Amino acid sequence: MRRLAAAVTVVIGSLLILGSLGVDAAAAAESGAGALAAPIDAWSFAAGGFATGLAVCLAKRMRPLLRGRRREERAAVALAEATARADASETRFRDYAEAASDWFWEAGPDGRLTYLSAGIARFGFQPAELVGARRAQLPYTVPSGQPGVAAIAAATANRTAFKDVEFEGVLRDGRRALIAVSGRPVFDAQERYIGHRGTGRDVTEARRREHELERQSRLLDTIVNTMGEGISVFDHDGRLVAWNQRFIELSGATGVRDGITLREILRNQACAGEFGPCNPDEEADRRIVAHWERRTRVLERQRPNGRTIELRRDAIAGGGIVTIYVDITQRKEQERRLAETIAKEREVAAEQRRFVTVAAHEFRTPLTIIDGSAQLLMRLAEEAGLEAVDRRAQKIRAAVSRMAMLIDTMLNSARLDAGRIVASFSTVDVVALIEGVARRQSGIAPDFTIKVASNLPSLEIEADPPLLDQVFSNLLANAIKYSGTSRRIDVSVSRAADAVDISVRDYGIGIPAAEIPKLFTRFFRASTAKGLPGTGIGLNLARELVALHGGTVAVDSDVAEGSCFKVTLPLVATRAARAPTSPTAA
């Protein structure tokens, strides 16, 4: 084609030259070149016309040839571009195949692997190890009898596609892997079968998780269906998505099924009379509003059958609500009985307090008479020199004093229970108060030596004198009672910053260390006090009265070595101590 184009170009050029010569001859004739120019002129004009016509004809003939050439060149460019795109696409596919967690495979019509991507390396194999091998020649074991293996063999023989067919393989290291394979047949342009290609993936962990999830789901179902409480779960659209049989029994719900709406359940309950006389539609709408307005709450519902059901409602992720139904009928009955018992006990306690108050006043009158008569006998015996009578009169007074103290203790303990003790604070010389209590106790127990030591001649604090008097009377009386063979009691008064410390120490039977934490409990008596008179309320009352003043009581004791009770009182009563108080017994 190129040679033809060159020859045509030469011919056209020659004819054009001849034409130009004809033009030059005509010009010479006009200038009178002579007769010789006439023949040349005629020939030149003829040649020029012929050359022009021939050029035009050849141009028309060459135009299609030139257009075809350009089409061929464009086709060649398009083919080159398509080839480049195909190469890029193949490169991209290879990159994806090598980077994917799954792997890609191709097999020929004889079942031999012709390609494997790098994803197969997760099993400890390199693609080169497996390419060219049939299934029976693969370097891992596939236990026979698996449905998945038979399905793949059948699809390959029938030249059909298969998807997500699973089988188990035993790897080199003994691990078992569950593999899912998909494939489809490949045919050439003449519809001849040339093999299969597809993908494979390791589903071992996925199936393990599925089985574990299924196991946990079954376990949860078992727990939910055997629990004593009912449970219901509604999604954000108000549709029932989970429940157990106990929910139906405790709520009285009917027509329960998966996806039923809360409104349907409430309306069925209303129609069954669960909510008493009402319009079912209006009652269902009212309860739905309350249900969604207060998603987290605990409420009780009395059913027509007499059972009391507690509903514990809570919101869950996604906008739903879970409700637990608990039958609290027995608990409510126990609470009712307990309330009745407590009310009766309070009535009995009130009667006892009234009796104690009346009895105490009734006892005080004869005790006063006995004490006055004993004092008279002591004076008469002193005048008459009757020492025996004087000693007996002192014993009578000591017994009367103990009885009076016991009555005061019982009265104040009853007042504490009723919340009727209020401290009346005034300025008190605590040293003088302690010395007065010690003198009184010495008079009751003249064979005891009670020594009061103080680093100050006087010390004023804010306190209620009668209440403090009873506190230290109880402590000194206990020291005398539990002194054993010892007849010495030491009392010390000292100031420490903004408080005063008063210690009462005896050298008697003492208290076991294990019993000290319970010592101030009402009615508790130490094991070392067996055989000695006492009620077990004196120390409890002393602690409560000290607490009314904003103070504390502590004890340090050893068996057979005695006890030391330390009372700490503020110099100025605190605001809490000034307020009316209703202490409770420990």
C-alpha positions as a printed Julia matrix, in Angstrom:
586×3 Matrix{Float64}:
   0.0     0.0     0.0
   2.79    2.39    0.8
   4.54    1.6    -2.59
   1.32    2.27   -4.54
   0.87    5.58   -2.84
   4.46    6.55   -3.74
   3.98    5.61   -7.47
   0.78    7.61   -7.7
   2.54   10.54   -6.18
   5.34   10.36   -8.86
   2.82   10.2   -11.75
   0.82   13.1   -10.47
   4.0    15.11  -10.01
   5.15   14.41  -13.58
   1.84   15.42  -15.08
   1.82   18.61  -13.1
   5.3    19.43  -14.47
   4.12   18.87  -18.04
   1.2    21.13  -17.41
   3.5    23.83  -16.22
   5.58   23.46  -19.42
   2.45   23.97  -21.51
   1.79   27.2   -19.71
   5.32   28.38  -20.4
   4.98   27.54  -24.17
   1.79   29.51  -24.45
   3.56   32.42  -22.96
   6.35   32.1   -25.52
   3.87   32.04  -28.43
   2.33   35.25  -27.27
   5.78   36.83  -27.32
   6.34   35.78  -30.96
   8.68   32.89  -30.53
   7.85   31.7   -33.98
   6.04   28.94  -35.79
   7.91   26.25  -33.89
   6.08   27.12  -30.76
   2.59   26.34  -32.14
   2.85   22.52  -31.99
   4.39   22.64  -28.58
   1.64   24.89  -27.35
  -1.14   22.6   -28.46
   0.54   19.59  -26.97
   1.29   21.33  -23.72
  -2.31   22.4   -23.21
  -3.48   18.86  -23.91
  -0.96   17.42  -21.49
  -1.91   19.89  -18.8
  -5.59   19.02  -19.08
  -4.84   15.35  -19.05
  -2.62   15.64  -15.99
  -5.24   17.6   -14.09
  -8.0    15.13  -14.87
  -5.8    12.19  -14.0
  -4.85   13.79  -10.66
  -8.48   14.38   -9.75
  -9.39   10.8   -10.67
  -6.53    9.33   -8.68
  -7.41   11.48   -5.68
 -10.96   10.16   -5.67
  -9.7     6.6    -5.93
  -7.14    7.03   -3.08
  -9.51    8.66   -0.58
 -11.17    5.37    0.68
  -7.77    3.75    0.92
  -6.51    6.59    3.1
  -9.64    6.47    5.34
  -9.16    2.71    5.89
  -5.6     3.32    6.88
  -6.66    5.8     9.51
  -9.28    3.35   10.87
  -6.63    0.67   11.18
  -4.39    3.03   13.08
  -7.23    3.99   15.49
  -8.11    0.32   15.96
  -4.5    -0.45   16.79
  -4.47    2.33   19.42
  -7.76    1.1    20.93
  -6.42   -2.46   21.05
  -3.29   -1.28   22.83
  -5.38    0.65   25.38
  -7.7    -2.33   25.96
  -4.7    -4.58   26.43
  -3.25   -2.15   29.02
  -6.57   -2.02   30.85
  -6.81   -5.81   30.86
  -3.27   -6.04   32.22
  -4.12   -3.5    34.95
  -7.33   -5.36   35.79
  -5.46   -8.63   36.05
  -2.83   -6.98   38.26
  -5.56   -5.51   40.45
  -7.26   -8.92   40.75
  -3.97  -10.54   41.71
  -3.37   -7.86   44.35
  -6.84   -8.42   45.8
  -6.35  -12.17   45.74
  -3.0   -11.96   47.5
  -4.26   -9.51   50.15
  -7.62  -11.18   50.88
  -8.13  -13.26   54.03
  -9.99  -15.77   51.88
  -8.21  -17.46   49.01
  -8.95  -17.93   45.3
  -8.41  -21.12   43.38
  -8.61  -22.52   39.86
  -8.64  -26.15   38.78
  -8.38  -27.75   35.35
 -10.79  -30.28   33.83
  -8.74  -33.1    35.35
  -9.2   -31.66   38.87
  -5.62  -30.46   39.24
  -5.14  -27.08   40.87
  -3.76  -24.51   38.45
  -3.8   -21.45   40.7
  -3.99  -20.64   44.44
  -3.77  -17.21   46.06
  -1.59  -16.44   49.07
  -4.55  -16.68   51.46
  -3.97  -20.44   51.68
  -0.84  -19.7    53.75
  -3.0   -19.37   56.88
  -3.0   -23.19   56.96
   0.77  -23.42   56.78
   0.97  -24.11   53.03
   2.47  -22.11   50.19
   0.54  -21.98   46.9
   3.44  -23.63   45.03
   3.07  -26.75   47.23
  -0.51  -27.32   46.11
  -0.58  -26.16   42.5
  -0.61  -29.18   40.16
  -2.03  -31.57   42.77
  -5.4   -33.33   42.77
  -7.57  -33.42   45.88
  -6.29  -36.84   46.85
  -2.71  -35.58   46.61
  -3.11  -32.51   48.86
  -0.75  -32.43   51.9
  -3.61  -32.45   54.43
  -6.15  -35.1    55.37
  -9.83  -34.84   54.52
 -11.78  -37.42   56.51
 -14.05  -39.44   54.26
 -17.8   -39.62   54.5
 -18.34  -35.86   54.75
 -21.41  -34.57   52.87
 -19.48  -31.47   51.79
 -16.77  -33.52   50.05
 -19.38  -35.56   48.15
 -21.22  -32.36   47.13
 -18.04  -30.83   45.68
 -17.19  -34.03   43.79
 -20.71  -34.2    42.34
 -20.67  -30.54   41.25
 -17.28  -30.99   39.59
 -18.41  -34.11   37.73
 -21.65  -32.45   36.64
 -19.86  -29.21   35.79
 -22.24  -27.18   37.98
 -21.72  -24.41   40.5
 -21.63  -24.88   44.28
 -21.63  -22.33   47.11
 -20.41  -22.36   50.72
 -19.97  -26.12   50.89
 -18.19  -26.98   54.14
 -15.85  -29.84   54.99
 -13.27  -30.56   57.66
  -9.56  -31.01   57.07
  -6.75  -32.18   59.37
  -3.64  -30.04   58.94
   0.02  -30.97   59.33
   0.12  -29.96   62.99
  -2.97  -31.99   63.8
  -5.32  -29.02   64.0
  -8.77  -29.47   62.52
  -9.97  -26.72   60.22
 -13.47  -26.21   58.88
 -13.32  -24.9    55.31
 -16.11  -23.39   53.21
 -15.61  -23.55   49.42
 -17.55  -21.97   46.55
 -16.94  -22.56   42.82
 -18.4   -22.35   39.34
 -17.54  -24.08   36.05
 -15.52  -22.25   33.38
 -16.0   -22.75   29.61
 -13.98  -21.44   26.64
 -15.3   -19.65   23.54
 -16.31  -22.96   21.99
 -18.28  -23.91   25.15
 -15.72  -26.52   26.11
 -15.32  -27.18   29.86
 -11.88  -26.03   31.02
 -12.28  -26.42   34.82
 -13.66  -24.69   37.93
 -12.64  -21.55   39.74
 -13.83  -20.16   43.06
 -13.01  -19.1    46.59
 -12.28  -20.75   49.91
 -12.33  -19.47   53.48
 -11.58  -20.67   56.98
 -14.83  -20.8    58.97
 -13.45  -22.69   61.98
 -13.57  -19.75   64.4
 -16.87  -18.48   63.02
 -18.53  -21.86   63.55
 -16.99  -22.16   67.0
 -18.46  -18.81   67.94
 -21.81  -19.75   66.45
 -21.86  -22.99   68.42
 -20.86  -21.15   71.61
 -23.54  -18.54   71.0
 -26.08  -21.26   70.36
 -25.02  -23.04   73.55
 -25.31  -19.86   75.58
 -28.65  -19.11   73.96
 -29.96  -22.55   74.94
 -28.6   -22.08   78.44
 -30.27  -18.68   78.7
 -33.53  -20.11   77.43
 -33.33  -22.86   80.04
 -32.62  -20.37   82.82
 -35.36  -17.98   81.73
 -37.93  -20.74   81.38
 -37.13  -22.32   84.75
 -36.82  -19.13   86.82
 -39.56  -18.34   89.29
 -40.01  -14.81   87.97
 -41.75  -13.83   84.75
 -39.93  -11.82   82.11
 -41.04   -9.9    79.05
 -39.02   -7.85   76.57
 -40.63   -5.31   74.23
 -38.67   -3.57   71.48
 -38.78    0.15   70.67
 -41.91   -0.41   68.56
 -43.74   -1.95   71.5
 -43.65   -5.5    70.13
 -42.97   -8.56   72.26
 -39.63  -10.14   71.31
 -38.94  -12.41   74.32
 -40.87  -13.88   77.25
 -41.28  -17.0    79.37
 -44.23  -19.04   80.55
 -44.05  -17.52   84.01
 -44.79  -14.11   82.48
 -48.11  -15.42   81.16
 -48.97  -17.0    84.53
 -48.15  -13.93   86.64
 -49.51  -11.23   84.33
 -52.67  -12.96   83.17
 -51.77  -12.11   79.56
 -53.61  -14.01   76.81
 -52.94  -14.51   73.11
 -49.21  -14.14   73.67
 -47.15  -14.69   70.54
 -43.98  -13.41   68.97
 -44.43   -9.83   67.7
 -47.7    -9.11   69.5
 -47.96   -5.45   70.5
 -48.08   -4.21   74.05
 -51.43   -2.59   73.33
 -52.92   -5.92   72.28
 -51.72   -7.58   75.49
 -53.04   -4.74   77.66
 -56.38   -4.75   75.87
 -56.7    -8.53   76.3
 -55.93   -8.14   80.01
 -58.54   -5.38   80.33
 -61.13   -7.53   78.56
 -60.32  -10.37   80.99
 -60.97   -8.08   83.98
 -57.35   -7.82   85.14
 -57.72   -4.07   85.69
 -61.24   -4.06   87.09
 -64.27   -2.45   85.44
 -63.01   -0.26   82.57
 -63.18    0.48   78.88
 -60.57   -1.91   77.37
 -59.38    0.49   74.66
 -59.12    3.51   76.95
 -57.41    1.51   79.69
 -54.9     0.04   77.22
 -54.08    3.51   75.84
 -53.69    4.94   79.35
 -51.34    2.18   80.44
 -49.26    2.42   77.26
 -48.62    6.11   77.97
 -47.56    5.31   81.54
 -45.43    2.42   80.3
 -43.32    4.58   77.98
 -43.24    7.72   80.14
 -41.64    5.95   83.1
 -39.42    3.27   81.65
 -37.54    2.6    84.89
 -39.78    1.96   87.86
 -41.0    -0.59   90.39
 -44.71   -0.98   90.95
 -47.17   -3.42   92.45
 -50.38   -4.77   90.96
 -53.17   -6.58   92.75
 -54.64   -9.23   90.5
 -58.29  -10.33   90.64
 -57.18  -13.76   91.87
 -55.78  -12.16   95.03
 -52.11  -12.42   94.09
 -49.84   -9.39   94.45
 -47.37   -8.99   91.59
 -44.33   -6.7    91.66
 -43.21   -5.31   88.29
 -39.58   -4.2    87.95
 -39.24   -2.32   84.7
 -36.03   -1.05   83.11
 -34.97    0.39   79.75
 -32.6    -1.53   77.5
 -30.35   -0.54   74.62
 -32.19    0.24   71.43
 -35.19    1.81   73.11
 -36.89   -1.35   74.38
 -38.09   -2.24   77.87
 -37.56   -5.37   79.95
 -39.96   -6.17   82.81
 -39.52   -8.72   85.6
 -42.68  -10.06   87.28
 -42.36  -11.31   90.87
 -45.1   -12.88   92.94
 -44.8   -11.09   96.3
 -48.08  -12.33   97.77
 -46.36  -14.29  100.51
 -44.01  -11.44  101.3
 -46.87   -8.96  101.56
 -48.7   -11.33  103.9
 -45.6   -11.65  106.07
 -45.19   -7.89  106.11
 -48.82   -7.51  107.19
 -48.39  -10.01  109.99
 -45.12   -8.41  111.05
 -46.76   -4.99  111.16
 -49.55   -6.39  113.33
 -47.01   -8.04  115.64
 -44.95   -4.85  115.92
 -48.09   -2.86  116.71
 -49.03   -5.32  119.43
 -45.51   -5.26  120.85
 -45.57   -1.51  120.92
 -48.81   -1.6   122.82
 -47.33   -4.09  125.3
 -44.16   -1.99  125.63
 -46.23    1.12  126.28
 -48.17   -0.75  128.96
 -44.91   -1.95  130.5
 -43.52    1.58  130.59
 -46.69    2.83  132.24
 -46.47    0.0   134.77
 -42.8     0.72  135.51
 -43.55    4.4   136.03
 -46.45    3.68  138.38
 -44.55    0.93  140.2
 -41.49    3.14  140.63
 -43.55    5.88  142.23
 -45.31    3.33  144.4
 -41.94    1.92  145.51
 -40.49    5.32  146.29
 -42.99    6.07  149.04
 -42.19    3.07  151.29
 -38.49    3.38  150.47
 -38.53    6.96  151.66
 -40.22    5.89  154.87
 -37.73    3.06  155.37
 -34.79    5.37  154.74
 -36.13    7.99  157.16
 -36.68    5.37  159.84
 -33.15    3.99  159.31
 -31.7     7.48  159.74
 -33.67    7.91  162.99
 -32.44    4.54  164.26
 -28.86    5.56  163.51
 -29.19    8.75  165.55
 -30.84    6.93  168.44
 -28.23    4.17  168.33
 -25.45    6.74  168.36
 -26.97    8.47  171.37
 -27.52    5.18  173.18
 -24.18    3.72  172.13
 -25.79    0.83  170.3
 -23.24    0.06  167.61
 -25.02   -3.08  166.4
 -28.18   -1.13  165.72
 -26.16    1.54  163.92
 -24.53   -1.03  161.64
 -27.9    -2.58  160.77
 -29.39    0.84  160.08
 -26.52    1.57  157.67
 -27.23   -1.67  155.83
 -30.89   -0.72  155.57
 -29.94    2.66  154.09
 -27.51    1.04  151.63
 -30.21   -1.36  150.45
 -32.69    1.48  150.12
 -30.16    3.52  148.12
 -29.57    0.65  145.72
 -33.28    0.18  145.23
 -33.78    3.89  144.61
 -30.94    3.91  142.08
 -32.4     0.86  140.34
 -35.79    2.56  140.14
 -34.22    5.72  138.69
 -32.31    3.66  136.15
 -35.43    1.82  135.05
 -37.44    5.05  134.82
 -34.81    6.84  132.75
 -34.36    3.81  130.49
 -38.11    3.76  129.83
 -38.05    7.5   129.14
 -35.22    7.02  126.66
 -37.28    4.44  124.79
 -40.21    6.82  124.66
 -37.99    9.75  123.63
 -39.03   11.79  126.65
 -35.6    12.6   128.1
 -34.38   16.09  127.26
 -31.19   17.43  128.84
 -31.59   20.76  130.66
 -28.15   22.34  130.46
 -26.72   24.64  133.08
 -23.27   25.49  134.45
 -22.05   22.67  136.66
 -18.87   22.27  138.72
 -18.04   18.74  137.63
 -15.39   18.32  140.38
 -17.92   19.13  143.09
 -20.51   16.86  141.45
 -18.08   13.91  141.36
 -17.03   14.48  144.99
 -20.71   14.57  146.06
 -21.46   11.27  144.3
 -18.34    9.72  145.88
 -19.39   10.84  149.39
 -22.86    9.4   148.89
 -21.51    6.07  147.7
 -19.02    6.01  150.62
 -21.94    6.42  152.97
 -23.7     3.47  151.33
 -20.51    1.34  151.34
 -18.44    2.65  154.3
 -15.87   -0.16  154.06
 -14.74    1.11  150.61
 -12.15    3.81  150.08
 -13.19    6.08  147.18
 -10.44    8.56  146.34
 -11.14   11.51  144.04
  -8.07   13.14  142.46
  -8.22   16.33  140.39
  -5.56   18.73  139.1
  -8.08   21.57  139.46
 -10.05   22.63  142.56
 -13.1    23.19  140.36
 -14.03   22.85  136.69
 -17.25   24.21  135.24
 -18.94   22.67  132.23
 -22.36   22.85  130.59
 -24.38   19.81  131.6
 -27.61   18.47  133.11
 -26.7    17.85  136.8
 -29.29   15.12  137.57
 -28.38   13.15  134.47
 -24.62   13.38  135.15
 -25.27   12.44  138.77
 -26.97    9.24  137.61
 -24.13    8.45  135.16
 -21.41    8.57  137.84
 -23.65    6.98  140.48
 -24.07    4.0   138.15
 -20.32    3.82  137.42
 -19.32    4.03  141.11
 -22.03    1.56  142.16
 -20.73   -0.9   139.53
 -17.15   -0.35  140.73
 -18.22   -1.21  144.26
 -20.32   -4.21  143.14
 -17.59   -5.78  140.96
 -14.53   -4.97  143.16
 -14.34   -8.5   144.52
 -12.05   -8.57  147.56
 -10.57   -5.16  146.76
 -11.9    -2.15  148.67
 -10.17    0.61  146.69
 -11.71    2.79  143.98
  -9.88    5.67  142.27
 -11.62    8.54  140.52
  -9.67   11.15  138.55
 -10.84   14.41  136.96
  -8.62   16.25  134.46
  -9.0    18.81  131.73
  -7.86   18.1   128.18
  -8.15   21.01  125.71
 -11.87   21.77  125.4
 -13.07   18.65  127.23
 -12.92   17.02  130.64
 -11.93   13.4   131.31
 -13.37   11.51  134.3
 -12.03    8.03  135.02
 -13.52    5.52  137.46
 -11.17    2.61  138.23
 -11.68   -0.49  140.34
  -9.34   -3.4   141.05
 -11.86   -6.19  140.98
 -12.97   -9.08  138.79
 -12.56   -7.36  135.42
 -14.17   -8.15  132.03
 -13.0   -10.58  129.3
 -11.64   -8.73  126.25
 -13.97  -10.59  123.86
 -17.02   -9.28  125.75
 -16.05   -5.61  125.89
 -17.65   -4.71  122.48
 -21.03   -5.91  123.81
 -20.65   -4.39  127.27
 -22.89   -1.36  126.61
 -25.66   -3.44  125.01
 -28.84   -3.34  127.02
 -29.36   -6.34  129.3
 -25.89   -7.72  128.57
 -23.88   -8.9   131.55
 -20.28  -10.07  131.5
 -19.55  -13.72  132.25
 -17.5   -12.65  135.28
 -20.61  -11.06  136.83
 -22.46  -14.34  137.37
 -23.89  -14.63  140.85
 -23.86  -10.87  141.42
 -27.07   -8.8   141.41
 -27.75   -6.55  138.41
 -30.09   -5.89  135.47
 -27.67   -5.1   132.62
 -29.21   -1.7   131.87
 -26.99    0.61  133.96
 -24.04    0.89  131.55
 -26.35    1.19  128.54
 -28.18    4.06  130.23
 -24.88    5.72  131.24
 -23.63    5.7   127.64
 -26.9     7.15  126.32
 -26.94    9.93  128.93
 -23.32   10.82  128.18
 -24.19   10.89  124.47
 -26.94   13.42  125.27
 -24.13   15.7   126.46
 -22.07   15.12  123.3
 -19.58   12.9   125.14
 -18.28    9.35  124.99
 -17.66    6.42  127.34
 -14.78    3.96  126.9
 -13.59    0.99  128.95
 -10.28   -0.75  129.49
 -10.36   -3.99  131.47
  -8.44   -7.19  132.27
  -9.84  -10.22  134.01
  -8.89  -10.34  137.72
  -7.15   -6.96  137.44
 -10.11   -4.57  137.39
 -11.73   -2.11  135.01
 -11.35    1.55  134.14
 -14.28    3.5   132.64
 -13.37    6.82  131.04
 -16.03    9.47  130.41
 -15.14   12.41  128.14
 -17.44   15.45  128.19
 -17.17   18.72  126.24
 -16.78   21.87  128.33
 -19.5    23.53  126.23
 -22.41   21.39  125.11
 -22.69   21.0   121.33
 -25.74   22.19  119.41
 -26.72   18.58  118.71
 -26.53   17.8   122.43
 -28.72   20.8   123.28
 -31.46   19.63  120.91
 -34.14   17.25  122.19
 -32.91   13.74  121.51
 -34.54   10.33  121.26
 -31.64    7.88  121.49
 -32.09    4.23  120.73
 -30.68    1.42  122.73
 -27.71   -0.43  121.36
